[in-house]
Amino acid sequence: MGDPCMSDTVFRPMRRFKQALSAEESIEILKTGYRGFLSVIGDGGYPYAIPINFVYDEGKLFFHSAREGHKLDAVRACDKACFTLIDTPEKEPGDWWYHVRSVICFGRIRIVEDAHERIQRLRQLGSKYFPEQYDLEGDLQRNGPRAEVLEFQIEHLSGKRVKEN
């Protein structure tokens, strides 16, 4: 087995295709989802998965990050990544089991270098997660220079609906 970062990528079709969500449904989950798991190739080739907040914008996901650490070291070493999100489980009236929708994205991740874009993406993240009364602009002034933003370009995504019974 060679270097996973250097291999050609072939995405498998979904085995349980009858449970597949449309691309539109999957994207809607990405637009409204709260938190997912970013997986990168970490130290020694081991997977490294991080629960993380995100924002979706036109085929890309954006994440906030510190300027150093395991996640950034992994991104610098290999740009391949995976992001997984589970939507809020729902029950139909009278059922004891949950209906769950999930989305898996495969793609390439990079550190946003442009300072203007980085602040714009931090503003998007803050607008999604901070309460309305929070001083987002003040926070960006104080903490924005110490933050990184990661851009995940989605190359392949699939969504699935599962009835857990």
Helices and strands as residue ranges (DSSP letters): G 17-19, E 20-21, H 23-32, E 35-41, G 43-45, E 47-53, E 55-57, E 60-65, H 70-77, E 80-86, E 98-111, H 115-129, H 136-143, G 144-146, E 148-164
